[in-house]
């Protein structure tokens, strides 16, 4: 596997790493927050798995949206795990 050498390749690698880490974290949160309602609100096994799947799907959807925004809007991450980001104004909006 070749290592990225140019700054743009390094930036893409950092964004991808951030996206994968966020996807794992948000999917885990969605699953964890859906366990209690699944156990308390339902008595059938299939409904429990449905609620768990819904929570997991919400986590995956949130991470997908964040990653898509990061790559489409050319967002530069200043530090890891920080919500502050800079949007490059030179790239025009795509609709």
Residue pairs with C-beta under 8 A, 6 or more apart in sequence:
4 10
4 12
4 13
11 76
14 77
15 67
15 70
15 71
15 75
15 77
18 70
18 77
18 80
19 63
19 66
19 67
19 70
22 63
22 66
22 67
23 60
23 63
23 64
23 67
25 63
26 59
26 60
26 62
26 63
27 56
27 59
27 60
27 63
28 59
29 59
30 55
30 56
30 57
30 58
30 59
30 60
30 62
31 52
31 55
31 56
31 59
33 55
34 51
34 52
34 54
34 55
34 56
35 52
35 55
37 51
38 47
38 48
38 49
38 51
38 52
38 55
39 48
41 51
42 48
42 51
69 75
70 77
70 85
72 94
73 87
73 88
73 91
74 87
74 88
74 91
75 85
75 86
75 87
75 88
76 85
76 86
76 87
76 88
77 85
78 84
78 85
78 86
